[in-house]
Amino acid sequence: MKLQILNSSGRIGVAMCFTSLLSPCLTAEELQHRSRPTAALLERQLPIGHLGEPLGVLVEVQGFYEVKLDPPGRVSKISPPTMLHIETVNGRKLRNATAFTFAKDSLYRAVKPSDGEKFRLLGYETGFFTGLVEGTADLEVVAARPARGDFRYQRRFVVMKDVLKNISERDAIRLR
């Protein structure tokens, strides 16, 4: 293997070239593109999430709630988020606590978290892509959609059960 200087237009850039006739030279742009995960790879193997476990795997987490309130004198239509500060995953202490927004669903209403309260929850990490795709801001089709920033991955922790309060998602639905 040798290091060669070129780029896609033949100008100066860095690329790795293998001395074998079977392996072509790769430009810097091609090397960067190849280092990205592909959709096909994500379909075959789930990525490791922020909690150090594969996405979609049931885990037990421990930590504390941060219940944010509207500033005094301000009432908004959308209440500020309640955060899950996760410190431990399956008994393993995280180097740094990781925060997720606690979705205000039926389980949230049943649990009724308070600020600073400790939790022990069963759930899983997942995520989705959201935001406007580059170059579509001026299209009429997109004008009706809310502009929520650039296209990005949004992580999420789905709570299935509050172990300390012994309330599951099924219990919460029945309590409605």
C-alpha positions as CSV (number, residue, x, y, z in Angstrom):
1,M,0.0,0.0,0.0
2,K,1.3,3.5,-0.8
3,L,-0.1,7.0,-0.2
4,Q,-0.8,8.9,-3.3
5,I,-1.8,12.5,-3.8
6,L,-4.9,13.1,-6.0
7,N,-8.6,13.8,-5.7
8,S,-11.7,13.2,-7.9
9,S,-10.7,15.9,-10.4
10,G,-7.0,14.9,-10.4
11,R,-6.0,17.8,-8.2
12,I,-4.0,17.6,-5.0
13,G,-5.7,15.5,-2.3
14,V,-4.8,12.4,-0.2
15,A,-5.8,8.9,-1.1
16,M,-4.7,5.4,-0.2
17,C,-3.7,3.2,-3.1
18,F,-3.0,-0.5,-3.0
19,T,-0.2,-1.8,-5.2
20,S,-2.4,-4.6,-6.4
21,L,-4.1,-4.3,-9.8
22,L,-7.4,-5.5,-8.2
23,S,-7.6,-2.6,-5.7
24,P,-8.2,0.9,-7.3
25,C,-7.0,4.1,-5.7
26,L,-9.6,5.8,-3.4
27,T,-9.9,9.6,-3.3
28,A,-10.3,11.4,0.0
29,E,-14.0,11.9,-0.8
30,E,-14.4,8.2,-1.5
31,L,-12.7,7.2,1.8
32,Q,-15.0,9.5,3.7
33,H,-18.1,8.1,2.0
34,R,-17.0,4.5,2.6
35,S,-16.6,5.2,6.4
36,R,-20.3,6.1,6.7
37,P,-22.7,3.4,7.8
38,T,-25.1,2.2,5.1
39,A,-28.8,1.6,5.3
40,A,-28.1,-2.0,4.3
41,L,-25.8,-2.4,7.3
42,L,-28.3,-0.9,9.7
43,E,-30.9,-3.4,8.4
44,R,-28.5,-6.3,9.1
45,Q,-27.0,-5.1,12.4
46,L,-28.5,-2.7,14.9
47,P,-26.1,0.1,15.9
48,I,-24.9,0.6,19.5
49,G,-26.9,3.5,21.1
50,H,-25.9,6.2,23.6
51,L,-26.5,3.7,26.5
52,G,-23.8,1.3,25.2
53,E,-26.4,-1.3,24.1
54,P,-27.8,-2.1,20.7
55,L,-30.9,0.0,19.8
56,G,-34.2,-1.9,20.5
57,V,-32.8,-4.1,23.3
58,L,-34.7,-4.0,26.6
59,V,-32.5,-2.6,29.4
60,E,-33.0,-1.5,33.0
61,V,-31.8,2.0,33.7
62,Q,-31.4,4.0,36.9
63,G,-31.1,7.7,37.4
64,F,-33.2,10.8,38.3
65,Y,-35.9,13.0,36.7
66,E,-35.4,16.6,35.9
67,V,-38.8,18.2,35.7
68,K,-38.6,21.5,33.8
69,L,-41.2,24.2,34.5
70,D,-42.2,27.3,32.6
71,P,-40.4,30.4,33.8
72,P,-42.6,32.5,36.3
73,G,-45.1,34.6,34.4
74,R,-44.8,32.6,31.2
75,V,-47.4,30.0,30.2
76,S,-46.6,28.2,27.0
77,K,-48.9,25.9,25.0
78,I,-46.2,23.2,25.0
79,S,-44.9,22.3,28.5
80,P,-41.2,22.1,28.9
81,P,-39.8,18.5,28.7
82,T,-39.1,16.2,31.6
83,M,-35.7,14.7,31.3
84,L,-34.5,11.2,32.2
85,H,-30.9,11.5,33.4
86,I,-29.7,7.9,33.0
87,E,-26.7,7.0,35.2
88,T,-26.7,3.2,35.2
89,V,-27.6,0.6,32.5
90,N,-28.2,-3.0,33.5
91,G,-26.2,-2.4,36.7
92,R,-23.2,-0.8,34.8
93,K,-22.5,2.8,35.7
94,L,-22.1,5.1,32.7
95,R,-19.0,7.3,32.5
96,N,-21.3,10.3,31.9
97,A,-25.0,10.5,32.6
98,T,-27.0,10.5,29.4
99,A,-30.2,12.5,29.1
100,F,-33.3,11.6,27.2
101,T,-36.7,13.4,27.0
102,F,-39.4,11.4,28.9
103,A,-42.3,11.2,26.3
104,K,-45.5,12.6,27.8
105,D,-47.6,9.5,27.1
106,S,-50.0,7.5,29.2
107,L,-47.1,6.0,31.3
108,Y,-45.7,9.5,32.0
109,R,-49.1,10.6,33.3
110,A,-49.4,7.4,35.5
111,V,-45.8,7.8,36.9
112,K,-46.1,11.5,37.7
113,P,-42.4,12.2,38.0
114,S,-41.1,14.9,40.3
115,D,-37.9,16.9,40.0
116,G,-34.9,15.1,41.4
117,E,-36.8,11.9,42.0
118,K,-34.8,8.7,41.5
119,F,-36.1,6.1,39.0
120,R,-35.5,2.5,38.0
121,L,-37.1,1.9,34.6
122,L,-37.3,-0.9,32.0
123,G,-37.3,0.3,28.4
124,Y,-35.2,0.5,25.2
125,E,-33.3,3.1,23.2
126,T,-34.5,3.9,19.7
127,G,-34.5,6.9,17.4
128,F,-35.7,8.4,14.1
129,F,-34.6,11.0,11.6
130,T,-36.3,14.4,11.5
131,G,-35.9,17.9,10.1
132,L,-35.7,19.5,6.7
133,V,-33.6,17.9,4.0
134,E,-31.0,20.2,2.5
135,G,-32.2,22.0,-0.6
136,T,-35.9,21.6,0.1
137,A,-36.6,24.8,2.1
138,D,-38.0,26.7,-1.0
139,L,-40.2,23.9,-2.3
140,E,-43.9,24.5,-1.9
141,V,-44.5,20.9,-0.8
142,V,-42.3,21.4,2.2
143,A,-43.8,24.8,3.1
144,A,-46.7,23.2,5.0
145,R,-44.3,21.2,7.1
146,P,-43.0,22.7,10.3
147,A,-39.3,23.8,10.1
148,R,-37.6,22.0,12.9
149,G,-34.0,22.5,11.8
150,D,-31.6,20.4,9.8
151,F,-32.1,16.8,9.0
152,R,-30.7,14.8,11.9
153,Y,-31.0,11.7,14.1
154,Q,-33.2,12.1,17.2
155,R,-32.6,9.6,19.9
156,R,-35.3,8.4,22.2
157,F,-35.7,6.1,25.3
158,V,-39.1,4.3,25.4
159,V,-40.2,3.5,28.9
160,M,-42.1,0.2,29.3
161,K,-42.2,-0.1,33.1
162,D,-41.4,1.9,36.2
163,V,-39.9,-0.7,38.4
164,L,-39.9,1.3,41.7
165,K,-43.6,2.3,41.3
166,N,-44.5,-1.0,39.7
167,I,-46.4,0.6,36.8
168,S,-46.1,-0.8,33.3
169,E,-47.3,0.6,30.0
170,R,-50.3,-1.8,30.1
171,D,-51.2,-0.6,33.6
172,A,-51.1,3.0,32.5
173,I,-53.4,2.4,29.6
174,R,-55.9,0.7,31.9
175,L,-55.7,3.7,34.3
176,R,-56.8,6.2,31.6
